[in-house]
């Protein structure tokens, strides 16, 4: 039996305040226990959740009065997600093999979330998860991901610590596109360090400092398979003391050691 697209064991909301006149909703604390969410994009580029949520032609169109009203404001003081599962599969990623990744045993906490997000505002976010490549060839132990820092939404930004172990890069290799002349049959990445990243309209601004590791790497030609000629492989490559910086209109600056 197929898993449902969304399910959860329990959702608790406390200290809820609703002001319909001011169009404000305040949530004191939200606890979401064992949510499971799966999304998929088919080969035509259609995301299943979008098809379900887009209004039908029979839906009432917004009136001029609705358009003149201020948007609803939502404030979330404290949120906790426990033992979550998030799955994504993308058949339109530009490769014969779809991109597919799954987060398991996801735990996260957030404080001070506001929507719509104020410009350059950030809220505290921390969490951890196991990372699985569900469509990879052969058995493999799950990777892990942990983060602690501040997330911004206008623009998207992150400042804080990230730790990744055995992250399955091959699960998302399809996004590299046809311009990359190799097939990433397998690659696992590790990182431990500080990440300061912003993604304004003019281009990304990055500053990374930490230790990197690439393990279990296997590269083949673009048309190659696991049974074909192997171009490059290794068991482990450690890159201590990595520093990377990038700003719009400039080349990335990388220093190792």
Secondary structure, DSSP 8 states (H G I E B T S, - for coil): ----SEE-SEEEEEEEEEETTTTEEEEEEEEEES-EEEEEE-TTS-BHHHHHHS--TTS----HHHHHS---EEEEEEEEEEEEEEEEEETTSSSSS-EEEEEEEEEEEEEEEEES--TT-EEEEEEEEEEE-TT-SS----EEEEEEEEEEETTEEEEEEEEEEEEEGGGGGGGG-TTS-EEEEEEEEEEEEEEEEEEETTEEEEEEEEEEEEEEEEEEETT--TTS-EEEEEEEEEEEEEEEEE-TTS--EEEE-
